[in-house]
Amino acid sequence: MNIAIQSLVERKEAVINALTYSFSNGMIEGTNNLIKVIKRLAFGYRSFIQFKTRILLISNTLVPCRFLN
């Protein structure tokens, strides 16, 4: 228990900031993890554009393209 308390005291400023502000890097970490998994599963993409498109499709961030008539 002493080690846990000592860690909190050493990181007092970071703990206060985490409790004060609502910012989080959780979304970025999740996206990075998703990209790493896709890289492992889809080894050997020849085209970076296809690889990028796959990442955007899987992460639901691909914006549909509207063609002009």
Secondary structure, DSSP 8 states (H G I E B T S, - for coil): -HHHHHHHHHTHHHHHHHHH-----HHHHHHHHHHHHHHHHTTT-S-HHHHHHHHHHHTT---------
